[in-house]
Amino acid sequence: MGTHFSLADIAVGTALGYLCFRFPGIDWQTSHPNLAKLYGKLIQRPSFTDTTPRD
């Protein structure tokens, strides 16, 4: 939300990460390119990459 990292970013990033992990067949990135861009930025943060589930 805006230019500052907030709890809203954490909530959205967590939800999108869950979608990617549990439902890889859902192509939400194509229909929601702004969310895909946000997720791409969030997943670069160490706090997100360190807690990404591994198969």
Secondary structure, DSSP 4 states (H G I P E B T S, - for coil): -TTS--HHHHHHHHHHHHHHHH-TT--HHHH-HHHHHHHHHHTTSHHHHTT----
